[in-house]
Amino acid sequence: MTRYEYEALKWNGEKVKGRIDAKSEIEVKVRVKNMGYKLLAVHEFTSNSPGTKTGTLQSLSLKEKIDFTQTFLTLNKAGLPIIESLIFIEKDAASRQVRLLAQEIKKQIIAGYTLSDTISKYPNLFGQVYIGLAKAGEDSGEIDKTFERLIELLKKQGDIKGKVISALTYPIFVILLAIAVVLVMLMFVFPAFKDMFDQQGKQLPAITQFCINSGEFLKDKWAVIPLSIAAIVGSIMYLLRWEPSKRKIDELVLKVPLISDLIKAASFSNFLTVLQIAYDAGIPIIECLYLSRTTLSNSVMQDAIKVSIKKMQAGSHLSESLKAANIFPKMILFMVSTGEQSGRLGELMTQSVQHIDQQLDLIIDTLGKLIEPILLIFIGVIVCFLALSLYLPLFQSYSV
């Protein structure tokens, strides 16, 4: 992947600059066009490009973004100039990455760039949603309110991520524990019984022989275990990033009961939250859709929102555009339509987010209750398999 810098025009004629990691200039042109911009210039990024030196800045965690935004907002509300606020963060932030970020932003502002222009130079650190809202807040003169919205959005994303992780942590832990127990049994327990089984002078049952052979192989070739784990994890990561396989996986997960509901509810919650916050910040509704679309990781859902954006560009209302995507629940479409008709779109979108969040909590609760018996069955099958493998030879000796 190569990093490119681009300059483009928004729909309202405003110039924007940014950077994109892509395989070629053609891909940059396509991605900029998908953002709704008209590309003016694109060139390969070099470390000598003006205003692009980022030192050792690599990425910001969600917590680091929240800490930076919260501290900056607090200092700004206290009446401190932007430069002094950034100097404070540069010296006293707990995270080294946040201190480096404050240092870089301070340099850019001293050089004459605005805060939003500076932030837009770091799309890999902040993301398009953060950049878009910061720009809207600065243009409208409501930077405090915008940063409050950003903090609300970041915390909301953290909550959703935390809920999904908490729902998956227990089953993953149990599965890993079961794998560890099986490996210990195969590598240490079965070999200890091998001499006793050999003394019987009888042919061992197939499953017992399989376990003994597997244990001896793993004990002799123990390096296979970490290499296999690394290969499996690496293959999964590659398949999740390679575009053709990722699309197939995205299509597949949307067909799995309950898992599909979980992915859709989490995606809708993020999408509608950004849509509502961007709308309240005064961003044009088409740009709101573009920003909201960047929160979706599922390529199938991204394509569906493209249909909505095209509908919107053709002059349709928001509710009609979202309906054309054919992925949103009827309740959400009804509330958006009601908000448009009553002039309370922002309020009704907020209620839509609350409704989706309730649905997400119910799905996670249901998933947790469903996973428990599945895990019990999974553990039971493993225990029965190991017990039969260990005791079948003994039962054979008693039957003689």
Secondary structure, DSSP 8 states (H G I E B T S, - for coil): -EEEEEEEE-TTS-EEEEEEEESSHHHHHHHHHHTT-EEEEEEE--TTSTT---TT-----HHHHHHHHHHHHHHHHTT--HHHHHHHHHHH-SSHHHHHHHHHHHHHHHTT--HHHHHTT-HHHH-HHHHHHHHHHHHHT-HHHHHHHHHHHHHHHHHHHHHHHHHHHHHHHHHHHHHHHHHHIIIIIHHHHHHHHHHTTS---HHHHHHHHHHHHHHHTTTHHHHHHHHHHHHHHHHHHSHHHHHHHHHHHTTSTTHHHHHHHHHHHHHHHHHHHHHHTT--HHHHHHHHHTT---HHHHHHHHHHHHHHHTT--HHHHHHHHT-S-HHHHHHHHHHHHHT-HHHHHHHHHHHHHHHHHHHHHHHHHHHHHHHHHHHHHHHHHHHHHHHHHHHHHHH-
